[in-house]
Amino acid sequence: DFGCFSYDPGFTITASCKSKITYIDGDRGILLYRGYPIEQLAENCDFIEVAYLLLQGELPNATQFRDFNLEISDRAIIHEALRKFFDGFHYDAHPMAMLVGVVGSLAAFYHKEMNVKDPQHRWICATRMIGKISTIAAASYRHSIGRPFVYPRMDLNYCENFLNMMFSRSSQTYIDQDHYIDPFLVKALNLLFILHADHEQNASTSTVRLAGSTGANPYACVAAGIAALWGPAHGGANEAVLNMLAQIGCAENVPKYIAKAKDVNDPFRLMGFGHRVYKNFDPRATIIRKTCHELLSKFQKNDPLFELALVLEEHALKDEYFIERKLYPNVDFYSGIIYKALNIPVDMFTVMFAIARTAGWVSHWLEMQEEQPGMPIGRPRQLYLGPQRRDFIPINQR
Ligand code: SDX
């Protein structure tokens, strides 16, 4: 009963969609990709291996993995005309804004021969998107610092390629050896990409599925997902965590900000804490926390921001308010710290999330096309809370 009148929506609220890709048990803190525990995948896999699993439903054998890796590397190069889009962006444009725009423009490059009813075409869409997202992401960063773009290389794996495209000091030569990539950093990035690859029907994946249900161009659907991910309540939280830590400033201020987060009249929330589904520890946060502490000790990152994050975590985990509401650190709390330790600029944090989640988005898009051909267009319903029927009043009588 909504006070003014009782309301029978006339329908039961059921699960928004069916999928075989990812399973989450929020109360028990369980996350499975195609039935495999995230802990085992994080420990043993390469990100591209996991991308194959999400797309195909099975882990690849050695030949399948080699061929898939080559296909992704081969598709990582972007059309020279696509690079011109960056010239239109001001140097300080937010990389997520550039990502939305340039990924959306892929729909202008790949639409003529696009036949989503053809499995081969669908597969090419998926591998092209996974290959190109990291190149476009790195190009967004290079544009923002006024450096020449770096081409992807066939002799590097996905994470090495991304770090090279981001940080290589080279010009635009295809092969350059002047940039050493620390294997520990590659391992940390590989882990982050695996943990962020998919997460059931989160806001951005639901956006991609809703757009995909209309039969829209798949690249345009991914651009819609990128836009949804950008919000600070969702994928933008990792950037918001670092901005929050900078706002808190020092460990002495932690109690004050914990009090602000608990104050119902204060809009301040602890970024990186809480989750729509996990009412227990986010399993990804458990995995990433260990790597975060390893990374900080290995690189002696005595950045006060890292110390502050650990003090904040300690205070929140002991506070009744957070314990009662089952507000634990989520994946974004620690990922921001690791990205900072990898020297990724803060405004690129959500871009990193988008690179990884592209594997999940295209897997869900593919699943929809394959499993539900002629699927009904998505059409969420609502609980109407507005006025009941009433007659028009002419303006001279209002
Ligand atoms: C991601 O869906 C996914 O799977 C997303 C994601 C993925 O992989 O795709 O996991 C990635 O988006 C992780 C979440 C990142 N966002 C943040 O870290 C932003 C900070 N978190 C909050 O905005 C919030 O926790 C949400 C949005 C994540 C979840 O909110 P819920 O489940 O809707 O919780 P709620 O709003 O119902 O809050 C319940 C209570 C409220 O207090 P009371 O009304 O009971 O007094 O908890 C409080 C809230 O005020 N609360 C917080 C809080 N989060 C909830 N109080 C302080 N700080 C917080 N972060």
Residues whose N, C-alpha, C, O or C-beta is under 5 A from the ligand:
A	BS01	SDX	H199 N202 A203 P232 A233 H234 G235 A237 A261 R269 L270 M271 G272 F273 G274 H275 R276 R325 N330 D332
